[in-house]
Amino acid sequence: MMSNTRILSFVALAALLVTAGCATSFSPEMVRNEIVRQQGKNPREAFELNLGRFTTLLIKQALAGEDGEIPFKGLSGLELAVFDAPVESGPALDVTQIPVRGWEALIRLHNESRSGMVLVRGGSSLLGTSDTKARIADLVVVGSGSHQVVYARLWGSLDPDLPTALGDVLREDGAEGVRSVLSRLGEQE
């Protein structure tokens, strides 16, 4: 028979293993809390957009080009938040300080003018095709510049090149570039 101490140790170890496997739960509220933590105040303004499976499908069809090419093929949902959080002096907000568990960090950058990260988790191989690249199931990009903090979460069966493409935009154009690229999903031309 096990002693109480061994039982408690086993329960504590099991709880540690369960919580260690939990992934960081990203959301606009979580990013807003990080802004408040680092700047000591709420962002001046915020724009938040949450598109589920049906709305995303309608927008993708409306944005399909004349050749039938659908932007962000495989996208099932999008959560986008843009916060007006200007930095009066000093470096940009450092979004790389956000604790990350259960996500693979593909890109992490921080300098005086910007910071950002691109994170992925989950995926499966394309079935029924010769493509051996794994699709991305869940992607988060967070970027900060001198005026804005941008957060986006995309899910579905995403192209494995999408994280690299968004990372390139983040490096070259910062948070404003990411906002511009992702906000095109919300526009109907």
Disulfide bonds with the S-S distance in Angstrom:
none
